[in-house]
Amino acid sequence: MTYWLFKSEPDEYSLQDLYAETNGYGRWDGIRNYQARNFLRDKVTLEDGVLFYHSACKVPAVVGTAEVVRAAYPDPAQFDPESTYFDSRATADKPRWYCVDIRWQSEFQRPVPLAEIKQTPQLAEMVLVKQGRLSIQPVTEDEWQHLLQLGNSSRR
């Protein structure tokens, strides 16, 4: 199994929004960064674990987990002229952007804020710390386990 951190602005799409969707399933779409797209298209696979990260908010934090339930497929928004994610250069034969489907798994007992992540020696090498703006990031198994432990502890 591979692990990932997916970033989302909670006022656009939060962990609670995912939970509220049909059976906790949702499409992870709208990715318009080539490195993140390449991860989605080439590396993210069925049953991979996802850390759900709320970004661009008062306290950015890892807030829970999800699981990949459908591997990469062309993002339908790229073909929709009414969508903010429309891409006139994308065609059905040569899509430019991809998405995956995920399913809600858990909400942490407490969010794990970015400030805490940066201060935790076991997480010092995370992509989140080194290349923070990337919206889809690989996470090691040790980082995954450590964040699960932090998020499900009562420590504040």
C-alpha positions as CSV (number, residue, x, y, z in Angstrom):
1,M,0.0,0.0,0.0
2,T,1.1,3.5,-0.8
3,Y,0.2,6.6,1.2
4,W,-0.6,10.1,0.1
5,L,-1.5,13.5,1.5
6,F,-4.3,15.3,-0.5
7,K,-4.8,19.0,0.2
8,S,-8.1,20.7,0.0
9,E,-9.4,24.1,1.0
10,P,-12.1,23.3,3.6
11,D,-14.4,26.1,2.3
12,E,-14.3,24.4,-1.1
13,Y,-14.3,20.7,-0.2
14,S,-13.7,19.5,3.4
15,L,-13.5,16.1,5.0
16,Q,-17.0,16.7,6.2
17,D,-18.1,17.3,2.6
18,L,-16.6,14.0,1.6
19,Y,-18.4,12.3,4.5
20,A,-21.7,13.8,3.5
21,E,-21.5,12.6,-0.1
22,T,-23.2,9.4,-1.1
23,N,-21.8,6.6,1.1
24,G,-18.7,8.8,1.8
25,Y,-17.5,8.5,-1.8
26,G,-16.3,11.5,-3.7
27,R,-14.3,12.5,-6.8
28,W,-10.9,14.2,-6.2
29,D,-10.8,16.5,-9.2
30,G,-9.7,19.9,-10.3
31,I,-6.0,19.2,-9.9
32,R,-4.2,21.6,-12.3
33,N,-0.5,21.1,-11.3
34,Y,1.6,18.8,-13.5
35,Q,3.5,17.2,-10.7
36,A,0.3,16.5,-8.7
37,R,-1.4,15.3,-11.9
38,N,1.5,12.9,-12.6
39,F,1.2,11.4,-9.1
40,L,-2.6,10.9,-9.6
41,R,-2.2,9.5,-13.1
42,D,0.9,7.4,-12.6
43,K,1.3,6.5,-8.9
44,V,-1.9,6.7,-6.9
45,T,-3.6,3.3,-7.0
46,L,-6.7,1.5,-5.7
47,E,-6.8,1.1,-1.9
48,D,-4.0,3.6,-1.3
49,G,-4.3,5.5,2.0
50,V,-5.0,9.3,1.9
51,L,-4.3,11.8,4.6
52,F,-6.9,14.5,4.2
53,Y,-5.3,18.0,4.7
54,H,-7.2,21.2,5.1
55,S,-5.2,24.0,3.6
56,A,-5.6,27.8,3.0
57,C,-7.5,28.2,6.3
58,K,-6.8,29.6,9.7
59,V,-5.1,26.5,11.0
60,P,-3.9,24.2,8.2
61,A,-4.0,20.6,9.4
62,V,-4.3,16.9,8.7
63,V,-7.9,16.2,9.8
64,G,-8.6,12.6,8.8
65,T,-8.2,9.7,6.3
66,A,-9.7,8.4,3.1
67,E,-9.0,5.5,0.8
68,V,-8.6,5.5,-3.0
69,V,-11.6,3.5,-4.4
70,R,-11.1,4.3,-8.2
71,A,-7.8,4.7,-9.8
72,A,-7.0,7.6,-12.2
73,Y,-9.4,8.5,-15.0
74,P,-9.7,11.7,-17.1
75,D,-11.2,14.5,-15.1
76,P,-14.5,15.3,-16.7
77,A,-14.3,19.0,-15.7
78,Q,-11.6,19.6,-18.3
79,F,-14.1,18.9,-21.1
80,D,-16.9,21.1,-19.6
81,P,-16.8,24.7,-20.9
82,E,-19.0,25.8,-18.0
83,S,-16.5,24.5,-15.4
84,T,-13.7,26.6,-13.8
85,Y,-11.5,23.6,-14.6
86,F,-12.2,23.6,-18.3
87,D,-9.1,23.1,-20.5
88,S,-9.7,23.9,-24.2
89,R,-6.5,21.9,-25.1
90,A,-7.8,18.7,-23.6
91,T,-9.5,16.2,-25.8
92,A,-11.1,12.8,-25.2
93,D,-8.2,11.2,-27.1
94,K,-5.6,13.2,-25.2
95,P,-6.8,14.2,-21.8
96,R,-4.5,16.5,-19.8
97,W,-5.9,16.2,-16.3
98,Y,-6.9,13.2,-14.1
99,C,-8.9,12.5,-11.0
100,V,-9.5,9.6,-8.6
101,D,-12.4,8.6,-6.4
102,I,-11.9,8.4,-2.7
103,R,-14.0,7.2,0.2
104,W,-14.1,8.7,3.7
105,Q,-12.5,6.5,6.3
106,S,-12.0,8.5,9.5
107,E,-11.9,11.9,11.2
108,F,-9.1,12.4,13.6
109,Q,-9.9,13.0,17.3
110,R,-8.0,16.2,16.8
111,P,-6.5,17.9,13.8
112,V,-2.7,17.8,13.5
113,P,-1.7,21.3,12.6
114,L,1.1,22.1,10.2
115,A,2.9,24.0,13.0
116,E,3.0,20.7,15.0
117,I,4.1,18.7,12.0
118,K,7.0,21.1,11.4
119,Q,8.1,20.7,15.1
120,T,7.9,16.9,15.1
121,P,11.3,15.3,14.4
122,Q,9.7,12.1,12.9
123,L,8.0,14.3,10.3
124,A,10.8,16.6,9.4
125,E,11.4,15.0,6.0
126,M,7.7,15.1,4.9
127,V,7.1,16.5,1.5
128,L,4.6,18.8,3.2
129,V,7.4,20.4,5.2
130,K,9.9,20.5,2.3
131,Q,7.5,21.3,-0.7
132,G,4.4,22.6,1.0
133,R,2.5,23.9,-2.0
134,L,2.1,20.6,-3.8
135,S,-1.6,19.4,-3.5
136,I,-0.9,15.7,-3.9
137,Q,2.1,14.4,-2.0
138,P,3.6,11.0,-1.2
139,V,3.8,10.0,2.5
140,T,6.0,7.3,3.9
141,E,4.5,4.5,6.0
142,D,6.3,5.8,9.1
143,E,4.9,9.3,8.5
144,W,1.4,7.8,8.0
145,Q,1.6,5.8,11.2
146,H,3.0,8.8,13.2
147,L,0.2,11.1,11.9
148,L,-2.5,8.6,12.7
149,Q,-1.1,8.3,16.3
150,L,-1.0,12.1,16.7
151,G,-4.4,12.6,15.2
152,N,-6.0,10.0,17.4
153,S,-4.4,11.1,20.7
154,S,-5.8,13.5,23.2
155,R,-2.7,15.7,23.2
156,R,-3.3,19.3,22.2
